Amino acid sequence: MRAERFKQLLKNGVYRSIGETTTAFGMANGHEQRMLRVLMYHKVNDVPGNPLSVPCAVFDEQMSRLGDLGYTVVPLDAVLDHYAEGTPLPAKAVLITFDDGYRDNLANAAPILQKYGYPAVLFVPIGYLDDRRPLPHEEHLAARGVLNETLDWSELAELEAHGVRIESHGISHRPLADLEVDEAAREIALAKLRLEERLGRPVRAFAYVKGSEAHYKPVHLSLLRQAGYEVAFTSVSGANGVATDPLRLHRYNVEPYPARTFELVLAGACDAIALKDTVAGTYARRLFNQALGTATK
């Protein structure tokens, strides 16, 4: 727990330093050509010692800050229409997304989103719906009694009624780059088919598991197109412009940032941190986490 706390404080400090330096030199990447920011959340809860979690009060504050800073939260349909038909997005457009299908997204995040009238997207790995097993990266937490339950199939409709749209995160929560091509093709296509059967509508978006440049390959973009996905989201930091590949859309991973750091991230002032999401950066992070004792599957 101490290692995780140290890691979070270090990340907050690095982001703040990069952001303030970039802003001081007028290099923030928040100009109009990069019109879509996508926020990536995981868990929203107040369980201590729970990595990838944003406390409920911090999440509420961040949602409030979006409006205060002049951002417009858009639904996934607006993003789909923009990349498929060129429909303009509003100035300072933001898409809110969640990965992994945690039950606290329904219990804690959805009511806060409704409070502000914000739509969102939740990417679920279908192999963990109706399953009490912890997700692979949660096993070390479960071993020490920190349990983060995932949703049941029956709860997906309730989330959609709250304005949280369900889309695909594969089946097994394994990076596509770790799978044989035929297995990756099955995950991509079957997850879409099963969700469509349950939801009664097309599933049009996919989020790569882990999502750095090391976690998917060009062949996977072809498999996504063949399966009928129209957009896919990485975890590579940065905003998105008209020229961004719709199957490689960037997202900002959001953590319990102080208000100023959250503002700097949204403004594009911390985009240099995307170096950590390159292939080399991913392996460097892996070694750092192993040394710190915070590595997960």
C-alpha positions as CSV (number, residue, x, y, z in Angstrom):
1,M,0.0,0.0,0.0
2,R,2.9,2.4,0.8
3,A,4.4,1.7,-2.6
4,E,1.2,2.4,-4.4
5,R,0.8,5.7,-2.4
6,F,4.4,6.7,-3.3
7,K,3.7,5.9,-6.9
8,Q,0.6,8.0,-7.0
9,L,2.3,11.0,-5.4
10,L,5.2,10.6,-7.8
11,K,2.9,10.6,-10.8
12,N,1.0,13.6,-9.5
13,G,4.2,15.5,-9.1
14,V,5.5,14.5,-12.6
15,Y,2.3,15.5,-14.3
16,R,2.2,18.8,-12.5
17,S,5.8,19.6,-13.3
18,I,5.4,18.7,-17.0
19,G,2.1,20.6,-17.2
20,E,3.3,23.8,-15.5
21,T,6.5,23.8,-17.5
22,T,4.7,23.3,-20.8
23,T,2.2,26.0,-19.9
24,A,4.9,28.5,-18.9
25,F,6.6,28.1,-22.3
26,G,3.2,28.3,-24.2
27,M,3.5,24.8,-25.6
28,A,0.2,23.3,-24.4
29,N,-1.5,21.2,-27.0
30,G,-5.0,22.3,-26.5
31,H,-5.7,24.2,-29.7
32,E,-8.8,23.8,-31.8
33,Q,-7.4,21.2,-34.3
34,R,-7.2,18.7,-31.4
35,M,-10.9,18.9,-30.5
36,L,-11.7,15.7,-28.7
37,R,-10.4,14.8,-25.3
38,V,-11.3,11.3,-24.0
39,L,-11.1,10.6,-20.3
40,M,-10.4,7.0,-19.1
41,Y,-11.6,5.9,-15.7
42,H,-11.7,2.5,-14.0
43,K,-13.0,2.4,-10.5
44,V,-14.9,5.1,-8.5
45,N,-14.9,4.2,-4.8
46,D,-13.5,5.1,-1.4
47,V,-11.8,1.8,-0.7
48,P,-8.3,2.6,0.7
49,G,-5.3,1.0,-1.0
50,N,-7.2,0.4,-4.2
51,P,-5.1,1.3,-7.3
52,L,-6.9,2.6,-10.4
53,S,-9.6,4.1,-8.2
54,V,-10.8,7.7,-8.0
55,P,-12.6,8.6,-4.7
56,C,-16.3,9.5,-5.1
57,A,-15.7,13.1,-4.0
58,V,-12.8,13.6,-6.4
59,F,-14.8,12.2,-9.3
60,D,-17.7,14.6,-8.4
61,E,-15.2,17.5,-8.3
62,Q,-13.7,16.5,-11.7
63,M,-17.1,16.3,-13.3
64,S,-17.9,19.8,-11.9
65,R,-14.6,21.1,-13.2
66,L,-15.4,20.1,-16.7
67,G,-18.2,22.6,-16.8
68,D,-16.3,25.2,-14.9
69,L,-13.5,25.0,-17.5
70,G,-15.8,25.3,-20.5
71,Y,-15.7,21.7,-21.7
72,T,-18.7,20.0,-23.4
73,V,-19.3,16.4,-22.6
74,V,-20.5,14.5,-25.7
75,P,-22.1,11.1,-26.2
76,L,-20.3,8.3,-28.1
77,D,-22.7,8.9,-31.0
78,A,-21.3,12.3,-31.6
79,V,-17.8,10.8,-31.8
80,L,-19.0,8.1,-34.2
81,D,-20.7,10.7,-36.4
82,H,-17.6,12.9,-36.4
83,Y,-15.2,10.2,-37.6
84,A,-17.7,8.4,-40.0
85,E,-19.4,11.5,-41.5
86,G,-17.3,14.5,-40.6
87,T,-20.0,15.9,-38.3
88,P,-18.4,18.7,-36.3
89,L,-17.9,18.3,-32.6
90,P,-18.5,21.2,-30.2
91,A,-15.5,23.2,-29.0
92,K,-13.6,21.5,-26.2
93,A,-15.5,18.3,-26.6
94,V,-14.9,15.6,-23.9
95,L,-15.9,11.9,-24.0
96,I,-16.0,10.1,-20.6
97,T,-15.1,6.4,-20.6
98,F,-14.7,3.6,-18.1
99,D,-12.9,0.3,-18.5
100,D,-13.4,-3.1,-17.0
101,G,-17.0,-3.2,-15.9
102,Y,-16.7,-2.6,-12.1
103,R,-20.0,-2.6,-10.2
104,D,-19.0,0.7,-8.5
105,N,-19.5,2.4,-11.9
106,L,-23.2,1.7,-11.4
107,A,-23.3,2.3,-7.7
108,N,-21.1,5.4,-7.5
109,A,-20.2,6.9,-10.9
110,A,-23.6,6.7,-12.6
111,P,-25.5,8.9,-10.0
112,I,-22.7,11.6,-10.2
113,L,-22.9,11.5,-14.0
114,Q,-26.7,11.9,-13.8
115,K,-26.3,14.8,-11.4
116,Y,-24.4,16.7,-14.1
117,G,-26.4,15.3,-17.1
118,Y,-23.3,13.7,-18.6
119,P,-23.3,10.6,-20.8
120,A,-20.5,8.1,-20.7
121,V,-19.2,4.8,-22.1
122,L,-18.3,1.6,-20.3
123,F,-16.1,-1.0,-21.9
124,V,-16.7,-4.4,-20.5
125,P,-14.8,-7.7,-20.8
126,I,-17.7,-10.1,-21.2
127,G,-15.8,-13.0,-19.6
128,Y,-16.0,-11.3,-16.2
129,L,-19.7,-10.5,-16.3
130,D,-21.7,-12.7,-13.9
131,D,-18.3,-13.9,-12.5
132,R,-17.0,-13.4,-9.0
133,R,-13.4,-14.0,-10.1
134,P,-11.2,-10.9,-9.8
135,L,-9.9,-9.5,-13.0
136,P,-6.3,-10.6,-13.7
137,H,-4.8,-7.3,-12.5
138,E,-7.0,-7.5,-9.4
139,E,-5.7,-10.8,-8.1
140,H,-3.1,-9.3,-5.9
141,L,-5.7,-7.0,-4.3
142,A,-8.1,-9.9,-3.7
143,A,-5.4,-11.8,-2.0
144,R,-5.2,-9.1,0.7
145,G,-9.0,-8.7,0.9
146,V,-9.6,-5.8,-1.4
147,L,-12.5,-7.0,-3.6
148,N,-13.7,-5.0,-6.6
149,E,-16.8,-6.8,-8.0
150,T,-17.7,-6.7,-11.6
151,L,-21.2,-6.2,-13.1
152,D,-23.7,-8.9,-14.0
153,W,-25.2,-9.1,-17.4
154,S,-28.5,-8.1,-15.9
155,E,-27.1,-4.8,-14.8
156,L,-26.0,-3.6,-18.2
157,A,-29.5,-2.4,-19.1
158,E,-29.7,-0.4,-15.8
159,L,-26.4,1.4,-16.7
160,E,-27.7,2.2,-20.1
161,A,-30.8,3.6,-18.5
162,H,-28.5,5.9,-16.5
163,G,-26.9,7.2,-19.8
164,V,-23.8,4.9,-19.6
165,R,-23.4,3.2,-22.9
166,I,-22.0,-0.4,-22.9
167,E,-19.3,-1.2,-25.5
168,S,-16.7,-3.9,-26.0
169,H,-13.5,-4.6,-24.1
170,G,-13.0,-8.2,-25.4
171,I,-13.6,-11.3,-23.4
172,S,-10.6,-12.3,-21.2
173,H,-9.0,-9.0,-20.3
174,R,-5.8,-10.0,-21.9
175,P,-3.9,-7.6,-24.3
176,L,-4.5,-8.5,-27.9
177,A,-0.7,-8.5,-28.5
178,D,-0.4,-11.4,-26.0
179,L,-2.9,-13.6,-28.0
180,E,-2.5,-15.7,-31.2
181,V,-4.1,-13.9,-34.1
182,D,-7.0,-16.4,-34.3
183,E,-7.6,-16.1,-30.6
184,A,-7.6,-12.3,-30.9
185,A,-10.0,-12.4,-33.8
186,R,-12.4,-14.6,-31.7
187,E,-12.2,-12.1,-28.7
188,I,-12.9,-9.2,-31.0
189,A,-15.8,-10.7,-32.9
190,L,-17.5,-12.8,-30.2
191,A,-17.5,-10.0,-27.6
192,K,-19.3,-7.8,-30.1
193,L,-21.8,-10.5,-31.0
194,R,-22.6,-11.4,-27.4
195,L,-23.1,-7.8,-26.4
196,E,-25.3,-7.1,-29.4
197,E,-27.5,-10.1,-28.7
198,R,-27.9,-8.9,-25.1
199,L,-28.3,-5.1,-25.8
200,G,-30.4,-5.4,-28.9
201,R,-28.3,-2.8,-30.8
202,P,-25.0,-2.6,-32.7
203,V,-21.8,-2.4,-30.7
204,R,-19.6,0.0,-32.5
205,A,-16.7,0.8,-30.2
206,F,-13.8,-1.2,-28.7
207,A,-11.2,-0.4,-26.0
208,Y,-7.8,-2.1,-26.1
209,V,-6.9,-3.9,-22.9
210,K,-4.0,-1.9,-21.3
211,G,-3.9,0.0,-24.6
212,S,-0.3,1.2,-24.9
213,E,1.5,0.8,-28.3
214,A,3.0,-2.4,-27.0
215,H,-0.5,-4.0,-26.3
216,Y,-1.9,-4.2,-29.9
217,K,-0.5,-4.6,-33.4
218,P,-1.5,-3.4,-36.9
219,V,-3.2,-6.7,-37.6
220,H,-5.6,-6.1,-34.8
221,L,-6.9,-2.9,-36.5
222,S,-7.8,-5.0,-39.5
223,L,-9.6,-7.5,-37.3
224,L,-11.6,-4.7,-35.7
225,R,-12.6,-3.4,-39.1
226,Q,-13.6,-6.8,-40.3
227,A,-15.7,-7.3,-37.2
228,G,-17.6,-4.0,-37.8
229,Y,-16.1,-1.7,-35.1
230,E,-16.0,1.9,-36.1
231,V,-13.8,3.4,-33.4
232,A,-11.3,1.9,-30.9
233,F,-9.6,3.6,-27.9
234,T,-6.1,3.2,-26.7
235,S,-4.6,4.4,-23.4
236,V,-2.0,6.6,-25.1
237,S,-2.2,10.1,-23.7
238,G,-3.3,12.9,-25.9
239,A,-6.2,14.6,-27.5
240,N,-7.6,13.7,-30.9
241,G,-8.0,15.7,-34.1
242,V,-9.6,15.2,-37.5
243,A,-6.5,13.2,-38.7
244,T,-6.4,10.8,-35.8
245,D,-7.0,7.2,-36.8
246,P,-10.4,6.3,-35.4
247,L,-9.1,2.9,-34.4
248,R,-6.3,4.5,-32.4
249,L,-8.0,7.2,-30.5
250,H,-6.1,8.6,-27.5
251,R,-7.3,8.8,-24.0
252,Y,-6.2,10.5,-20.8
253,N,-6.0,8.1,-17.9
254,V,-7.6,9.9,-15.0
255,E,-6.4,9.3,-11.4
256,P,-7.0,11.2,-8.1
257,Y,-5.4,14.3,-9.5
258,P,-5.5,17.6,-7.6
259,A,-7.8,20.1,-9.4
260,R,-4.9,22.0,-11.1
261,T,-3.3,18.8,-12.4
262,F,-6.7,17.7,-13.8
263,E,-6.9,21.1,-15.6
264,L,-3.4,20.8,-17.0
265,V,-4.1,17.3,-18.4
266,L,-7.3,18.4,-20.1
267,A,-5.5,21.4,-21.6
268,G,-2.9,19.1,-23.3
269,A,-0.1,20.5,-21.2
270,C,0.9,17.0,-20.0
271,D,0.8,15.3,-23.5
272,A,4.6,14.7,-23.4
273,I,3.8,11.9,-20.8
274,A,2.7,9.9,-23.8
275,L,6.3,8.7,-24.1
276,K,5.4,6.2,-21.4
277,D,2.9,4.6,-23.8
278,T,5.4,3.8,-26.5
279,V,6.7,0.3,-26.8
280,A,10.0,1.3,-25.1
281,G,8.1,3.3,-22.5
282,T,5.8,0.4,-21.7
283,Y,8.8,-1.9,-20.9
284,A,10.5,0.8,-18.9
285,R,7.3,1.2,-16.8
286,R,7.1,-2.5,-16.3
287,L,10.7,-2.6,-14.9
288,F,9.9,0.4,-12.7
289,N,6.8,-1.3,-11.3
290,Q,8.7,-4.5,-10.7
291,A,11.3,-2.6,-8.8
292,L,8.7,-0.7,-6.8
293,G,6.6,-3.8,-6.1
294,T,3.5,-2.5,-7.8
295,A,3.5,-4.7,-10.9
296,T,0.3,-6.5,-11.8
297,K,-0.8,-8.9,-14.6
